[in-house]
């Protein structure tokens, strides 16, 4: 698999995280993120209050996404990403902070929220470059192929506003493309 093209500012941040958290040297992208947990069997997800880090790398030719707690450096989750099985999920909500990972064979869903922050501007960073890289890496498809890339979207409602930078609880509903004949 060829390397994912990472914009220079994100590559600089990734290098800093590789050094600070002792990540594999071939880490392609690393960013601060938190996990979201589903409320039982409902379509609501709540952000978990912890400082985390997601990182993507290739090991023995296999794509891998890992989640670690930043304060303990403990890896909490490791996922191998197989083309046709792993699917990036765009979660559409006001902040654009929440995204997901679905596995076709098991039906497992994982949700995360971006924790990156622009300290100079005192605002959230633009998450779209992260989302584009995640789509490519998770789905195993190349960027820039336009119509060949289908992104699953989920429609959400926010339960409450949050001033802390943490996303509000989010109600998920898979969007349905209804073909009328």
JOWO-V386047 format. One record per pair of residues at least 4 apart in sequence whose C-alpha atoms are under 8 Angstrom apart, sorted by the first residue. I is the first residue (numbers start at 1). J is the second residue. If there is no record, write none. Layout:
i->{I,I}
j->{J,J}
//
This chain:
i->{1,3,4,4,4,4,5,6,6,6,6,6,7,7,8,9,10,10,11,11,11,12,13,13,13,14,14,14,14,14,14,15,16,17,17,17,17,17,18,18,18,18,18,18,19,21,21,23,24,26,26,27,27,27,27,28,28,28,28,29,29,29,30,30,30,30,31,31,31,31,31,31,32,32,32,32,32,32,32,33,33,33,33,33,33,33,33,33,34,34,34,34,34,34,34,34,34,34,34,35,35,35,35,35,35,35,35,36,36,36,36,36,36,36,36,37,37,37,37,37,37,38,38,38,38,38,39,39,39,39,43,43,43,44,44,44,44,45,45,45,45,45,46,46,46,47,47,47,47,47,47,50,51,51,51,52,52,52,52,52,53,53,53,53,54,54,54,54,55,55,55,56,56,56,56,56,57,57,57,58,58,58,59,59,62,62,62,63,63,63,63,63,64,64,64,64,65,65,65,65,66,66,66,66,66,67,67,67,67,68,68,68,68,68,69,69,69,69,70,81,81,81,81,82,82,82,82,83,83,83,83,84,84,84,85,85,85,85,85,86,86,86,86,86,86,87,87,87,87,87,87,87,87,88,88,88,88,88,88,88,88,88,88,89,89,89,89,89,89,89,89,90,90,90,90,90,90,90,90,91,91,91,91,91,91,91,91,91,92,92,92,92,92,92,93,93,93,93,93,93,93,94,95,96,97,97,97,97,97,98,98,98,98,98,99,99,99,100,100,100,100,101,101,101,101,102,102,102,102,103,103,103,104,113,113,114,115,115,116,116,117,117,117,117,118,118,118,118,119,124,127,128,129,130,131,132,132,133,133,134,134,135,135,135,135,136,136,136,136,137,141,145,152,153,153,154,154,154,154,155,155,155,155,155,156,156,156,156,157,157,157,158,158,158,158,159,159,159,159,160,160,161,161,162,162,162}
j->{61,28,28,133,136,137,133,10,11,28,29,133,11,129,12,13,14,29,15,28,29,16,17,30,31,18,27,28,29,30,31,19,20,21,22,23,30,31,22,23,24,25,27,30,23,70,73,27,57,57,58,55,56,57,58,55,56,57,58,55,56,57,53,54,55,56,53,54,55,114,115,116,51,52,53,54,114,115,116,51,52,53,54,112,113,114,115,116,47,48,49,50,51,52,53,112,113,114,115,47,48,50,52,110,111,112,113,45,46,47,48,110,111,112,113,45,46,47,48,110,111,42,43,44,45,46,43,44,45,46,171,172,173,169,170,171,172,111,169,170,171,172,168,169,170,112,113,166,167,168,169,69,69,70,71,67,68,69,70,71,67,68,69,70,65,66,67,68,65,66,67,63,64,65,66,137,63,64,65,62,63,64,63,64,80,81,82,80,81,82,137,138,78,79,80,81,78,79,80,81,75,76,77,78,79,75,76,77,78,73,74,75,76,77,73,74,75,76,74,85,86,138,139,86,138,139,140,138,139,140,141,104,139,140,102,103,104,105,139,101,102,103,104,138,139,101,102,103,104,135,138,139,152,99,100,101,102,134,135,138,139,151,152,99,100,101,102,151,152,153,154,98,99,100,131,151,152,153,154,96,98,99,100,153,154,155,156,172,96,98,153,154,155,156,97,98,155,156,157,158,170,158,167,127,113,114,115,127,167,111,112,113,114,167,111,112,113,109,110,111,112,109,110,111,138,107,108,109,110,107,108,109,108,166,167,127,165,166,124,125,122,123,124,125,122,123,124,125,123,165,131,132,133,134,135,136,143,137,143,138,139,139,140,141,151,140,141,142,143,141,149,149,175,174,175,172,173,174,175,171,172,173,174,175,170,171,172,173,170,171,172,168,169,170,171,168,169,170,171,168,169,167,168,166,167,168}
//
